[in-house]
Amino acid sequence: MTSRNNDNRELTSERISQFKDAFDSNSTNALMQNVVTQRDVNEVALNRGIVTEAVHSFSNLLDDWSVTNQARSGRCWMFAGLNMFRAESKDVLNVKEFEFSQNYLMFWDKIERANFLLEAIIDTADQPVDDRTVAWLLQRGIEDGGQWDMFVNVVKKHGVVPKTVMPETESSSNSMRMNSMLNYQYRQGAKSIRDLYANEGGLEEMRESKTETLNAMYQILSIHLGTPPQKFFWQWRDKDGTFQRDGDVTPQAFADKYIVTPMEDYVCLVHDPRVTSPYGKTFTIQYLGNVIDGPPIKYMNISIELMKDITSRMIQDGKPVWMGCDTGKQMHRDLGIWDAELFDYPGVYDSEFTMDKSTRLEYHQTRMTHAMLFTGVDLVEGEPRRWRVENSWNDKIGDKGFCLMNDSWFGEYMFEIAAPRSYLSEELLLAWDEDPIMLPPWDPMGSLA
């Protein structure tokens, strides 16, 4: 019901005076003002006790390789997925260091996603342009981010190549301008499709228009990223000094031979504590995906305790764990540390910060924003106290690019992992085969890492 109390409708000068008097009455506010106007608030709020206890020592550690660098792009989900694969692929190749081409997957994800979204535009062409779903499709556009199932879909269809075959370009590492050109073409193409529908054009005409748009986008991608190879000549020298040669090979054949991680056996598990998302149920997001006719984006909601348990067991079994989280909250980037109370904001501002994880989701204060790889866990009497994280922000942060996540942070800001089916109970395996609950495109669990 709309309030009829006009006393509280306006921000009056009297009320502003009350705010100022309250601020001035607390001497700590003046001190904080003096400091924060000169320094980053995170430097002031940093809990030194947590920092000094954050020692990069883990009872279970997998990584013996160097980190990668996604640079100024949003490809973390690809980097995390390819980094997970390379943990086993480098052993098959018998090399110390190896990277798959992230640029190659970026190219194919972009063109596949454009096709996926333009099909959604065709599907919704009978709706007004300000319909919430249509507006969401137009606003989201061709992003860098993605989810686990989207990663698997593009790898299964297009394969992979070594980084030396399709190396980074200026635009793969700094994607903003390229994305702006792609999104111009996408929205221009969307208008053409919708105009055809409004003028009683048929499905065939709309798809011909879509193809014209995709051709323009392929041109843009090729100019910015290079043309992806249909096959390449592959040879290398392994860590024993032995020369190896495969000769001509396609990206699909390279993936079949050198990706030994059974990605099709992996399922996506999330932690969503909202009462509208019961544990043990599967969900999908409308119009979220990249490859038409690929498996849908599907995940199962589980408790945070079970997510920790599965993650820990996988690491103990020698398996790095792909994960998604809200990385920007309570993190010190340079130190590479996450802790739920790393920054004492209530102490700085003398204000409450009391929303729990469920409420933060409901009120758009949190969502998955970044994907990385768990490569270690420190267990005390079987219980995790900290986690080792392989990031893709170069080797200048944390411990040569590897970060430390205290267990308190896991519970508050972790959202998603990918795990083999064998780590699920029989009950959850049966539940996985049930038809997923459809959530709208704008649901926060449909956010992209």
C-alpha positions as a Markdown table, in Angstrom:
| # | Residue | x | y | z |
|---|---|---|---|---|
| 1 | Met | 0.0 | 0.0 | 0.0 |
| 2 | Thr | 1.3 | 3.5 | -0.9 |
| 3 | Ser | 2.1 | 5.5 | 2.2 |
| 4 | Arg | 0.0 | 8.7 | 2.7 |
| 5 | Asn | 2.5 | 10.1 | 5.3 |
| 6 | Asn | 3.8 | 13.1 | 3.5 |
| 7 | Asp | 6.2 | 13.8 | 6.4 |
| 8 | Asn | 8.6 | 11.1 | 5.1 |
| 9 | Arg | 8.1 | 11.4 | 1.3 |
| 10 | Glu | 10.5 | 14.3 | 0.8 |
| 11 | Leu | 14.2 | 14.5 | 1.6 |
| 12 | Thr | 13.8 | 17.8 | 3.4 |
| 13 | Ser | 16.5 | 20.2 | 4.6 |
| 14 | Glu | 15.5 | 19.4 | 8.1 |
| 15 | Arg | 16.1 | 15.7 | 7.6 |
| 16 | Ile | 19.5 | 16.3 | 5.9 |
| 17 | Ser | 20.4 | 18.4 | 8.9 |
| 18 | Gln | 19.6 | 15.4 | 11.1 |
| 19 | Phe | 21.8 | 13.2 | 9.0 |
| 20 | Lys | 24.7 | 15.7 | 9.3 |
| 21 | Asp | 24.2 | 16.1 | 13.1 |
| 22 | Ala | 24.3 | 12.3 | 13.5 |
| 23 | Phe | 27.5 | 12.2 | 11.4 |
| 24 | Asp | 29.2 | 15.0 | 13.3 |
| 25 | Ser | 28.2 | 13.5 | 16.7 |
| 26 | Asn | 30.5 | 10.5 | 16.2 |
| 27 | Ser | 34.2 | 11.4 | 16.3 |
| 28 | Thr | 35.1 | 8.2 | 14.5 |
| 29 | Asn | 33.3 | 9.4 | 11.4 |
| 30 | Ala | 35.7 | 12.4 | 11.1 |
| 31 | Leu | 38.7 | 10.1 | 11.5 |
| 32 | Met | 37.4 | 7.7 | 8.8 |
| 33 | Gln | 36.6 | 10.7 | 6.5 |
| 34 | Asn | 40.2 | 12.0 | 6.8 |
| 35 | Val | 41.6 | 8.6 | 5.9 |
| 36 | Val | 39.2 | 7.4 | 3.3 |
| 37 | Thr | 39.3 | 10.6 | 1.3 |
| 38 | Gln | 43.0 | 9.9 | 0.9 |
| 39 | Arg | 43.2 | 6.1 | 0.7 |
| 40 | Asp | 41.2 | 3.2 | -0.8 |
| 41 | Val | 38.6 | 2.2 | 1.7 |
| 42 | Asn | 39.8 | -1.4 | 1.4 |
| 43 | Glu | 43.2 | -0.5 | 2.7 |
| 44 | Val | 41.5 | 1.0 | 5.8 |
| 45 | Ala | 39.0 | -1.8 | 6.3 |
| 46 | Leu | 41.5 | -4.7 | 5.7 |
| 47 | Asn | 41.6 | -7.1 | 8.6 |
| 48 | Arg | 45.3 | -7.5 | 9.2 |
| 49 | Gly | 44.9 | -10.6 | 11.4 |
| 50 | Ile | 43.3 | -12.5 | 8.5 |
| 51 | Val | 46.1 | -11.5 | 6.2 |
| 52 | Thr | 48.9 | -12.6 | 8.5 |
| 53 | Glu | 47.2 | -16.0 | 8.9 |
| 54 | Ala | 46.8 | -16.5 | 5.2 |
| 55 | Val | 49.8 | -18.8 | 4.5 |
| 56 | His | 49.8 | -20.6 | 1.2 |
| 57 | Ser | 50.3 | -24.1 | 2.7 |
| 58 | Phe | 47.8 | -26.9 | 1.9 |
| 59 | Ser | 47.6 | -30.5 | 2.9 |
| 60 | Asn | 46.3 | -31.5 | -0.5 |
| 61 | Leu | 47.9 | -29.7 | -3.5 |
| 62 | Leu | 47.6 | -30.5 | -7.2 |
| 63 | Asp | 49.1 | -27.7 | -9.2 |
| 64 | Asp | 52.7 | -27.8 | -10.4 |
| 65 | Trp | 52.2 | -25.6 | -13.4 |
| 66 | Ser | 52.1 | -21.9 | -14.2 |
| 67 | Val | 48.9 | -19.8 | -14.3 |
| 68 | Thr | 47.3 | -18.3 | -17.4 |
| 69 | Asn | 46.2 | -14.8 | -18.2 |
| 70 | Gln | 42.8 | -13.8 | -19.6 |
| 71 | Ala | 44.0 | -10.2 | -19.7 |
| 72 | Arg | 41.2 | -7.6 | -20.3 |
| 73 | Ser | 38.5 | -10.1 | -21.3 |
| 74 | Gly | 35.7 | -12.0 | -19.6 |
| 75 | Arg | 36.8 | -15.5 | -20.7 |
| 76 | Cys | 37.5 | -16.8 | -17.2 |
| 77 | Trp | 35.0 | -19.8 | -17.7 |
| 78 | Met | 37.0 | -20.9 | -20.8 |
| 79 | Phe | 40.3 | -20.4 | -19.1 |
| 80 | Ala | 39.1 | -22.4 | -16.1 |
| 81 | Gly | 37.8 | -25.2 | -18.3 |
| 82 | Leu | 40.9 | -25.4 | -20.5 |
| 83 | Asn | 43.1 | -25.2 | -17.4 |
| 84 | Met | 41.2 | -28.2 | -15.9 |
| 85 | Phe | 41.7 | -30.2 | -19.1 |
| 86 | Arg | 45.4 | -29.4 | -19.4 |
| 87 | Ala | 46.1 | -30.9 | -15.9 |
| 88 | Glu | 45.7 | -34.3 | -17.6 |
| 89 | Ser | 46.4 | -33.4 | -21.2 |
| 90 | Lys | 50.0 | -32.3 | -20.3 |
| 91 | Asp | 50.6 | -35.7 | -18.9 |
| 92 | Val | 49.3 | -37.4 | -22.1 |
| 93 | Leu | 51.6 | -35.0 | -24.1 |
| 94 | Asn | 54.4 | -35.7 | -21.6 |
| 95 | Val | 55.2 | -32.0 | -21.3 |
| 96 | Lys | 55.8 | -29.7 | -18.2 |
| 97 | Glu | 53.8 | -26.7 | -19.5 |
| 98 | Phe | 51.0 | -26.6 | -22.0 |
| 99 | Glu | 48.1 | -24.3 | -22.9 |
| 100 | Phe | 45.1 | -24.8 | -25.2 |
| 101 | Ser | 44.1 | -21.8 | -27.4 |
| 102 | Gln | 41.5 | -19.7 | -25.5 |
| 103 | Asn | 41.3 | -17.5 | -28.6 |
| 104 | Tyr | 40.1 | -20.4 | -30.7 |
| 105 | Leu | 37.2 | -21.2 | -28.3 |
| 106 | Met | 36.4 | -17.5 | -28.0 |
| 107 | Phe | 35.9 | -17.3 | -31.8 |
| 108 | Trp | 33.5 | -20.3 | -31.9 |
| 109 | Asp | 31.6 | -19.3 | -28.8 |
| 110 | Lys | 30.9 | -15.8 | -30.2 |
| 111 | Ile | 29.5 | -17.0 | -33.6 |
| 112 | Glu | 27.6 | -19.8 | -32.0 |
| 113 | Arg | 26.1 | -17.5 | -29.3 |
| 114 | Ala | 25.1 | -15.0 | -32.0 |
| 115 | Asn | 23.2 | -17.8 | -33.8 |
| 116 | Phe | 21.6 | -18.9 | -30.5 |
| 117 | Leu | 20.5 | -15.4 | -29.6 |
| 118 | Leu | 19.2 | -14.5 | -33.1 |
| 119 | Glu | 17.1 | -17.7 | -33.0 |
| 120 | Ala | 15.7 | -16.4 | -29.7 |
| 121 | Ile | 14.9 | -13.1 | -31.5 |
| 122 | Ile | 13.0 | -15.1 | -34.1 |
| 123 | Asp | 11.2 | -17.0 | -31.4 |
| 124 | Thr | 10.1 | -13.8 | -29.7 |
| 125 | Ala | 9.4 | -11.8 | -32.8 |
| 126 | Asp | 5.7 | -11.7 | -32.1 |
| 127 | Gln | 6.3 | -9.9 | -28.7 |
| 128 | Pro | 6.6 | -6.1 | -28.4 |
| 129 | Val | 10.2 | -4.8 | -28.3 |
| 130 | Asp | 9.7 | -3.6 | -24.7 |
| 131 | Asp | 8.6 | -7.1 | -23.6 |
| 132 | Arg | 10.8 | -8.0 | -20.6 |
| 133 | Thr | 12.2 | -11.1 | -22.3 |
| 134 | Val | 12.9 | -9.3 | -25.6 |
| 135 | Ala | 14.5 | -6.4 | -23.8 |
| 136 | Trp | 16.7 | -8.9 | -21.8 |
| 137 | Leu | 17.8 | -10.6 | -25.1 |
| 138 | Leu | 18.7 | -7.2 | -26.6 |
| 139 | Gln | 20.4 | -5.9 | -23.5 |
| 140 | Arg | 22.5 | -9.0 | -22.8 |
| 141 | Gly | 23.9 | -9.3 | -26.3 |
| 142 | Ile | 27.2 | -11.0 | -27.2 |
| 143 | Glu | 29.1 | -11.2 | -23.9 |
| 144 | Asp | 32.5 | -12.8 | -23.0 |
| 145 | Gly | 31.1 | -14.7 | -20.0 |
| 146 | Gly | 29.7 | -18.2 | -19.9 |
| 147 | Gln | 28.9 | -21.2 | -17.8 |
| 148 | Trp | 30.1 | -24.8 | -17.6 |
| 149 | Asp | 27.6 | -26.4 | -20.0 |
| 150 | Met | 28.3 | -23.7 | -22.6 |
| 151 | Phe | 32.0 | -24.5 | -22.4 |
| 152 | Val | 31.4 | -28.2 | -22.9 |
| 153 | Asn | 29.0 | -27.5 | -25.8 |
| 154 | Val | 31.5 | -25.5 | -27.8 |
| 155 | Val | 34.4 | -27.9 | -27.1 |
| 156 | Lys | 32.3 | -30.9 | -28.2 |
| 157 | Lys | 31.3 | -29.2 | -31.5 |
| 158 | His | 34.5 | -27.4 | -32.5 |
| 159 | Gly | 37.3 | -29.2 | -30.6 |
| 160 | Val | 40.4 | -27.5 | -29.4 |
| 161 | Val | 43.9 | -26.5 | -30.6 |
| 162 | Pro | 47.2 | -25.7 | -28.9 |
| 163 | Lys | 47.7 | -22.0 | -28.1 |
| 164 | Thr | 50.6 | -21.9 | -30.6 |
| 165 | Val | 48.2 | -22.7 | -33.4 |
| 166 | Met | 45.8 | -19.8 | -32.7 |
| 167 | Pro | 47.5 | -17.4 | -30.3 |
| 168 | Glu | 46.2 | -14.4 | -28.5 |
| 169 | Thr | 45.4 | -11.2 | -30.4 |
| 170 | Glu | 44.9 | -7.7 | -29.2 |
| 171 | Ser | 41.2 | -8.2 | -29.3 |
| 172 | Ser | 41.1 | -11.6 | -27.6 |
| 173 | Ser | 43.0 | -10.1 | -24.7 |
| 174 | Asn | 41.1 | -6.8 | -24.8 |
| 175 | Ser | 37.6 | -7.6 | -26.1 |
| 176 | Met | 35.6 | -4.4 | -25.5 |
| 177 | Arg | 35.8 | -2.8 | -29.0 |
| 178 | Met | 35.3 | -6.1 | -30.8 |
| 179 | Asn | 32.3 | -6.8 | -28.6 |
| 180 | Ser | 30.8 | -3.4 | -29.4 |
| 181 | Met | 31.0 | -4.1 | -33.1 |
| 182 | Leu | 29.5 | -7.6 | -32.7 |
| 183 | Asn | 26.6 | -6.2 | -30.6 |
| 184 | Tyr | 25.9 | -3.5 | -33.1 |
| 185 | Gln | 25.5 | -6.2 | -35.8 |
| 186 | Tyr | 23.5 | -8.4 | -33.4 |
| 187 | Arg | 21.0 | -5.6 | -32.6 |
| 188 | Gln | 20.8 | -4.4 | -36.2 |
| 189 | Gly | 20.1 | -8.0 | -37.2 |
| 190 | Ala | 17.5 | -8.3 | -34.5 |
| 191 | Lys | 15.7 | -5.3 | -35.9 |
| 192 | Ser | 15.8 | -6.7 | -39.4 |
| 193 | Ile | 14.3 | -10.0 | -38.2 |
| 194 | Arg | 11.6 | -8.2 | -36.2 |
| 195 | Asp | 10.8 | -5.9 | -39.2 |
| 196 | Leu | 10.4 | -8.9 | -41.4 |
| 197 | Tyr | 7.9 | -10.4 | -39.0 |
| 198 | Ala | 6.0 | -7.2 | -38.7 |
| 199 | Asn | 5.7 | -7.1 | -42.5 |
| 200 | Glu | 4.4 | -10.7 | -42.5 |
| 201 | Gly | 7.7 | -12.2 | -43.5 |
| 202 | Gly | 8.0 | -16.0 | -43.0 |
| 203 | Leu | 10.4 | -18.1 | -41.0 |
| 204 | Glu | 12.6 | -18.7 | -44.1 |
| 205 | Glu | 13.0 | -15.0 | -44.7 |
| 206 | Met | 13.9 | -14.3 | -41.1 |
| 207 | Arg | 16.5 | -17.1 | -41.1 |
| 208 | Glu | 18.0 | -15.7 | -44.3 |
| 209 | Ser | 18.3 | -12.3 | -42.6 |
| 210 | Lys | 19.9 | -14.1 | -39.6 |
| 211 | Thr | 22.5 | -15.7 | -42.0 |
| 212 | Glu | 23.4 | -12.3 | -43.4 |
| 213 | Thr | 24.0 | -11.0 | -39.9 |
| 214 | Leu | 26.1 | -14.0 | -39.0 |
| 215 | Asn | 28.2 | -13.6 | -42.1 |
| 216 | Ala | 29.0 | -10.0 | -41.0 |
| 217 | Met | 29.8 | -11.2 | -37.5 |
| 218 | Tyr | 32.1 | -13.9 | -38.9 |
| 219 | Gln | 34.0 | -11.2 | -40.8 |
| 220 | Ile | 34.4 | -9.1 | -37.7 |
| 221 | Leu | 35.6 | -12.1 | -35.6 |
| 222 | Ser | 38.1 | -13.1 | -38.3 |
| 223 | Ile | 39.5 | -9.6 | -38.5 |
| 224 | His | 39.8 | -9.3 | -34.7 |
| 225 | Leu | 40.8 | -12.9 | -33.7 |
| 226 | Gly | 42.2 | -14.5 | -36.9 |
| 227 | Thr | 40.6 | -17.3 | -38.8 |
| 228 | Pro | 40.3 | -20.6 | -36.9 |
| 229 | Pro | 42.1 | -23.5 | -38.5 |
| 230 | Gln | 40.2 | -26.4 | -40.0 |
| 231 | Lys | 43.3 | -28.5 | -39.5 |
| 232 | Phe | 46.9 | -27.9 | -38.4 |
| 233 | Phe | 50.3 | -29.7 | -38.4 |
| 234 | Trp | 51.2 | -30.7 | -34.9 |
| 235 | Gln | 54.6 | -31.7 | -33.5 |
| 236 | Trp | 56.4 | -31.1 | -30.3 |
| 237 | Arg | 59.3 | -32.1 | -28.1 |
| 238 | Asp | 58.3 | -33.7 | -24.8 |
| 239 | Lys | 59.9 | -33.1 | -21.4 |
| 240 | Asp | 62.2 | -36.1 | -21.9 |
| 241 | Gly | 63.6 | -34.5 | -25.0 |
| 242 | Thr | 61.9 | -36.9 | -27.4 |
| 243 | Phe | 60.6 | -35.4 | -30.6 |
| 244 | Gln | 56.9 | -36.2 | -31.3 |
| 245 | Arg | 54.8 | -35.7 | -34.4 |
| 246 | Asp | 51.1 | -36.2 | -35.2 |
| 247 | Gly | 51.2 | -34.4 | -38.6 |
| 248 | Asp | 47.9 | -32.9 | -39.9 |
| 249 | Val | 45.1 | -33.1 | -37.4 |
| 250 | Thr | 41.7 | -31.4 | -37.0 |
| 251 | Pro | 40.7 | -29.6 | -33.9 |
| 252 | Gln | 38.1 | -32.2 | -33.2 |
| 253 | Ala | 40.6 | -35.0 | -33.6 |
| 254 | Phe | 43.1 | -33.2 | -31.4 |
| 255 | Ala | 40.4 | -32.9 | -28.7 |
| 256 | Asp | 39.5 | -36.6 | -29.0 |
| 257 | Lys | 43.1 | -37.6 | -28.5 |
| 258 | Tyr | 44.4 | -35.2 | -25.9 |
| 259 | Ile | 41.4 | -34.2 | -23.8 |
| 260 | Val | 41.1 | -37.2 | -21.5 |
| 261 | Thr | 38.9 | -35.6 | -18.9 |
| 262 | Pro | 35.4 | -37.1 | -19.4 |
| 263 | Met | 33.6 | -33.8 | -19.7 |
| 264 | Glu | 30.3 | -35.3 | -20.8 |
| 265 | Asp | 30.2 | -37.1 | -17.5 |
| 266 | Tyr | 30.4 | -33.8 | -15.5 |
| 267 | Val | 27.3 | -32.1 | -14.2 |
| 268 | Cys | 26.8 | -28.6 | -12.9 |
| 269 | Leu | 26.0 | -28.2 | -9.2 |
| 270 | Val | 25.0 | -24.9 | -7.6 |
| 271 | His | 24.2 | -23.5 | -4.2 |
| 272 | Asp | 21.1 | -21.3 | -4.2 |
| 273 | Pro | 19.7 | -20.9 | -0.7 |
| 274 | Arg | 16.5 | -19.1 | -1.8 |
| 275 | Val | 13.3 | -20.8 | -0.6 |
| 276 | Thr | 12.1 | -20.8 | -4.2 |
| 277 | Ser | 15.0 | -23.1 | -5.2 |
| 278 | Pro | 14.8 | -26.4 | -3.2 |
| 279 | Tyr | 17.8 | -28.6 | -2.9 |
| 280 | Gly | 17.9 | -31.8 | -4.9 |
| 281 | Lys | 16.0 | -30.3 | -7.9 |
| 282 | Thr | 17.4 | -29.4 | -11.3 |
| 283 | Phe | 16.9 | -26.1 | -13.0 |
| 284 | Thr | 17.5 | -24.4 | -16.4 |
| 285 | Ile | 17.4 | -20.8 | -17.5 |
| 286 | Gln | 15.3 | -19.7 | -20.5 |
| 287 | Tyr | 17.3 | -18.5 | -23.5 |
| 288 | Leu | 20.7 | -19.2 | -21.8 |
| 289 | Gly | 23.2 | -21.0 | -24.0 |
| 290 | Asn | 25.4 | -20.8 | -27.0 |
| 291 | Val | 25.1 | -23.9 | -29.3 |
| 292 | Ile | 21.7 | -24.6 | -30.9 |
| 293 | Asp | 20.6 | -28.2 | -30.3 |
| 294 | Gly | 23.4 | -28.6 | -27.8 |
| 295 | Pro | 22.5 | -30.0 | -24.3 |
| 296 | Pro | 20.6 | -27.3 | -22.4 |
| 297 | Ile | 22.2 | -25.3 | -19.5 |
| 298 | Lys | 21.2 | -27.5 | -16.5 |
| 299 | Tyr | 22.2 | -27.5 | -12.9 |
| 300 | Met | 21.2 | -29.1 | -9.6 |
| 301 | Asn | 20.8 | -27.2 | -6.4 |
| 302 | Ile | 22.7 | -28.7 | -3.4 |
| 303 | Ser | 23.6 | -27.6 | 0.1 |
| 304 | Ile | 26.8 | -25.7 | 0.6 |
| 305 | Glu | 28.0 | -28.5 | 2.9 |
| 306 | Leu | 27.6 | -31.1 | 0.1 |
| 307 | Met | 29.3 | -28.7 | -2.4 |
| 308 | Lys | 32.3 | -28.5 | 0.0 |
| 309 | Asp | 32.3 | -32.3 | 0.5 |
| 310 | Ile | 32.3 | -33.0 | -3.3 |
| 311 | Thr | 35.0 | -30.4 | -4.0 |
| 312 | Ser | 37.2 | -31.7 | -1.3 |
| 313 | Arg | 36.8 | -35.4 | -2.4 |
| 314 | Met | 37.6 | -34.5 | -6.0 |
| 315 | Ile | 40.8 | -32.7 | -5.0 |
| 316 | Gln | 41.8 | -35.6 | -2.8 |
| 317 | Asp | 41.3 | -37.8 | -5.8 |
| 318 | Gly | 43.6 | -35.7 | -7.9 |
| 319 | Lys | 40.9 | -33.8 | -9.8 |
| 320 | Pro | 41.0 | -30.0 | -10.2 |
| 321 | Val | 37.5 | -28.5 | -9.8 |
| 322 | Trp | 36.0 | -25.9 | -12.1 |
| 323 | Met | 34.0 | -23.4 | -10.1 |
| 324 | Gly | 32.0 | -20.1 | -10.2 |
| 325 | Cys | 31.8 | -17.5 | -7.5 |
| 326 | Asp | 31.2 | -13.8 | -6.8 |
| 327 | Thr | 34.9 | -13.0 | -6.8 |
| 328 | Gly | 34.8 | -9.2 | -6.1 |
| 329 | Lys | 33.3 | -9.5 | -2.7 |
| 330 | Gln | 35.7 | -9.5 | 0.3 |
| 331 | Met | 38.7 | -10.1 | -1.8 |
| 332 | His | 42.1 | -8.5 | -1.8 |
| 333 | Arg | 43.2 | -8.7 | -5.4 |
| 334 | Asp | 47.0 | -8.1 | -5.0 |
| 335 | Leu | 47.3 | -10.5 | -2.0 |
| 336 | Gly | 45.0 | -13.0 | -3.7 |
| 337 | Ile | 43.0 | -13.6 | -0.5 |
| 338 | Trp | 39.3 | -14.2 | 0.1 |
| 339 | Asp | 37.7 | -14.3 | 3.5 |
| 340 | Ala | 34.1 | -13.5 | 4.5 |
| 341 | Glu | 35.3 | -10.8 | 7.0 |
| 342 | Leu | 38.4 | -9.7 | 5.2 |
| 343 | Phe | 37.2 | -6.0 | 5.2 |
| 344 | Asp | 35.5 | -4.5 | 8.2 |
| 345 | Tyr | 33.1 | -2.3 | 6.5 |
| 346 | Pro | 30.7 | -2.0 | 9.5 |
| 347 | Gly | 33.7 | -0.7 | 11.5 |
| 348 | Val | 34.5 | 1.9 | 8.9 |
| 349 | Tyr | 31.0 | 3.2 | 8.2 |
| 350 | Asp | 29.3 | 2.5 | 11.6 |
| 351 | Ser | 26.5 | 0.9 | 9.5 |
| 352 | Glu | 25.0 | -2.6 | 9.2 |
| 353 | Phe | 25.8 | -5.0 | 6.5 |
| 354 | Thr | 23.6 | -7.9 | 7.5 |
| 355 | Met | 22.0 | -9.5 | 4.4 |
| 356 | Asp | 22.5 | -13.2 | 4.2 |
| 357 | Lys | 23.3 | -15.0 | 1.0 |
| 358 | Ser | 19.7 | -15.7 | 0.1 |
| 359 | Thr | 18.7 | -12.1 | 0.5 |
| 360 | Arg | 21.7 | -10.9 | -1.4 |
| 361 | Leu | 20.6 | -13.0 | -4.3 |
| 362 | Glu | 17.0 | -11.8 | -4.1 |
| 363 | Tyr | 18.0 | -8.2 | -4.0 |
| 364 | His | 20.7 | -8.3 | -6.7 |
| 365 | Gln | 23.6 | -7.8 | -4.3 |
| 366 | Thr | 25.4 | -11.0 | -5.3 |
| 367 | Arg | 25.7 | -13.3 | -8.3 |
| 368 | Met | 28.3 | -15.5 | -10.0 |
| 369 | Thr | 30.8 | -13.2 | -11.7 |
| 370 | His | 34.0 | -15.3 | -12.2 |
| 371 | Ala | 35.1 | -18.8 | -12.9 |
| 372 | Met | 38.4 | -20.4 | -11.6 |
| 373 | Leu | 39.8 | -23.7 | -10.6 |
| 374 | Phe | 40.3 | -25.3 | -7.2 |
| 375 | Thr | 43.6 | -27.0 | -7.1 |
| 376 | Gly | 44.1 | -27.6 | -3.4 |
| 377 | Val | 42.5 | -27.8 | 0.0 |
| 378 | Asp | 43.9 | -27.7 | 3.5 |
| 379 | Leu | 42.1 | -30.2 | 5.7 |
| 380 | Val | 42.2 | -30.3 | 9.5 |
| 381 | Glu | 40.7 | -33.5 | 10.9 |
| 382 | Gly | 38.9 | -34.0 | 7.6 |
| 383 | Glu | 37.3 | -30.5 | 7.5 |
| 384 | Pro | 38.4 | -27.8 | 5.1 |
| 385 | Arg | 39.8 | -24.6 | 6.5 |
| 386 | Arg | 41.2 | -23.0 | 3.3 |
| 387 | Trp | 41.2 | -23.7 | -0.4 |
| 388 | Arg | 43.8 | -23.2 | -3.2 |
| 389 | Val | 42.5 | -21.4 | -6.3 |
| 390 | Glu | 44.1 | -21.2 | -9.7 |
| 391 | Asn | 43.1 | -17.8 | -11.2 |
| 392 | Ser | 43.6 | -16.5 | -14.7 |
| 393 | Trp | 44.8 | -13.0 | -13.8 |
| 394 | Asn | 48.5 | -13.5 | -14.5 |
| 395 | Asp | 51.2 | -14.5 | -12.0 |
| 396 | Lys | 51.5 | -11.1 | -10.2 |
| 397 | Ile | 48.8 | -11.8 | -7.7 |
| 398 | Gly | 48.7 | -14.0 | -4.6 |
| 399 | Asp | 51.2 | -16.9 | -4.8 |
| 400 | Lys | 52.5 | -16.6 | -8.4 |
| 401 | Gly | 48.9 | -16.3 | -9.6 |
| 402 | Phe | 47.4 | -18.8 | -7.2 |
| 403 | Cys | 45.0 | -17.5 | -4.5 |
| 404 | Leu | 43.9 | -18.5 | -1.1 |
| 405 | Met | 40.2 | -18.8 | -0.1 |
| 406 | Asn | 39.3 | -19.2 | 3.5 |
| 407 | Asp | 36.5 | -21.6 | 4.1 |
| 408 | Ser | 34.3 | -18.8 | 5.5 |
| 409 | Trp | 34.2 | -17.2 | 2.1 |
| 410 | Phe | 33.3 | -20.5 | 0.3 |
| 411 | Gly | 30.0 | -20.6 | 2.2 |
| 412 | Glu | 29.0 | -17.0 | 1.4 |
| 413 | Tyr | 30.2 | -16.4 | -2.1 |
| 414 | Met | 30.6 | -19.8 | -3.9 |
| 415 | Phe | 27.9 | -20.6 | -6.3 |
| 416 | Glu | 28.8 | -23.4 | -8.8 |
| 417 | Ile | 31.1 | -26.4 | -9.4 |
| 418 | Ala | 31.3 | -29.0 | -12.1 |
| 419 | Ala | 31.7 | -32.6 | -10.9 |
| 420 | Pro | 31.6 | -36.1 | -12.3 |
| 421 | Arg | 28.3 | -38.0 | -11.7 |
| 422 | Ser | 30.1 | -40.6 | -9.6 |
| 423 | Tyr | 30.3 | -38.0 | -6.8 |
| 424 | Leu | 26.5 | -37.8 | -6.5 |
| 425 | Ser | 24.4 | -40.1 | -4.4 |
| 426 | Glu | 21.9 | -42.5 | -6.0 |
| 427 | Glu | 19.1 | -40.2 | -4.9 |
| 428 | Leu | 20.7 | -37.2 | -6.6 |
| 429 | Leu | 21.5 | -39.2 | -9.7 |
| 430 | Leu | 17.8 | -40.1 | -10.0 |
| 431 | Ala | 16.8 | -36.4 | -9.4 |
| 432 | Trp | 19.3 | -35.3 | -12.1 |
| 433 | Asp | 17.3 | -37.2 | -14.8 |
| 434 | Glu | 14.1 | -35.3 | -13.9 |
| 435 | Asp | 12.9 | -32.5 | -16.2 |
| 436 | Pro | 14.5 | -29.2 | -14.9 |
| 437 | Ile | 12.5 | -26.3 | -13.5 |
| 438 | Met | 12.5 | -23.4 | -16.0 |
| 439 | Leu | 13.6 | -20.1 | -14.6 |
| 440 | Pro | 13.3 | -16.7 | -16.4 |
| 441 | Pro | 16.3 | -15.3 | -18.3 |
| 442 | Trp | 16.9 | -12.6 | -15.7 |
| 443 | Asp | 17.1 | -14.9 | -12.7 |
| 444 | Pro | 20.4 | -14.3 | -10.9 |
| 445 | Met | 21.4 | -17.9 | -11.2 |
| 446 | Gly | 21.6 | -17.4 | -15.0 |
| 447 | Ser | 24.4 | -14.9 | -14.6 |
| 448 | Leu | 27.6 | -15.6 | -16.6 |
| 449 | Ala | 31.1 | -16.0 | -15.2 |
